[in-house]
């Protein structure tokens, strides 16, 4: 059977199970458990003949032999037993549960769809693309909230193309979601360096990548996604589950690529006497941070700076408030501009993310040794937002929409750049601002635009009504989020809400 047919069969069966009330997220999880067991079984047979990490009696052949209620019971016991194991096995199976309602449907997925194929010999591209497709479908299922873990793949590809990772680079994502950045970096190195030595290939598969993910279920999907792409093993677990902001892990990396979770500032809900509920801000206090704040995105900027080796390179997806917020925000921006080489800012259009109301940017910087003089000389800004209109369904972002940005970024030598904006070409989207211009702005704000918004002056050039409606929703959602933060700040560090 051709790879595309396998993908289609998996998709179709997902729709059958949705009629039983199983979400895309549940389906992807169940598929993860079963594919892992099948591939472990395949690797234990010739020509691989590797020792299986799965305990005898809880392996793939034990599932294939059973049917009906006996299969249901055995599947549940298998998930429980494997969830107690260490290493990659534990990461995949911890807190796993059977979400099937009908033993016959579980049996069909095992025998008809998974057992009939040899997954290990299938190319990583095919397996990975099928799994990525399921993850994206899950992200589109807005009720599940999975969209917050999913960065649009064309954006990831463009960021990785600009960063141009090399063999031997250690690459990290401290908020890795389902692993999009790590996989794109892996694919870039494989594609651009076809003549790597066997030692370089081994290092790429087994030592180069490290991700952190707060949510266990998402970390499971990430680990499986990477495994299907040939990264990680029972000995090397590339994903750690936990709050990456809690402490400096001690590890340092050549490249950090990340899209930290957007949204509210960290807080803890406390229920006091008489049912009164209060929220207390969770501030992160670390010796390696420039400022103490409850703003997660500002903390991630500081955390990424810590994670980088000297001359290490970073790209972060960040919301607008990181560019203009006062207080700790201003302190962090000024320190970042002085201590690091903050060289590029990509202003992203709305309509890219499954989380509503997100106005985002990508900030690129290099970590530098301590110095008296500021490391940032020029900040180059590419405005992909003004007069650009994208939606998640009808006018989606494509990789070619970012071609000009990557060309302007000039990965071959980013110190040799030419602006497209000039007095003679006021519509150019690429221009540079000197360090002195930046630090002399109010609060050292990097929230900079220069292009004229055509929709304000030319009614003939308005986008389609559905695009305008989507943008209005985005703007209202963003405004609501800011008002929620203002409301939370008005009562100092805690907000009291009378219990119902």
Helices and strands as residue ranges (DSSP letters): H 3-18, H 24-43, H 60-64, H 68-83, H 87-93, H 103-108, I 109-114, H 124-140, G 142-144, G 146-149, H 153-163, E 171-173, H 180-192, H 198-206, E 209-213, H 216-228, E 239-241, E 253-259, E 267-271, G 273-275, E 277-281, H 296-307, E 308-319, H 321-324, H 328-339, E 340-347, E 360-367, E 378-383, G 399-402, H 403-409, E 430-434, H 435-439, G 442-444, H 454-457, G 459-461, H 465-490, E 494-497
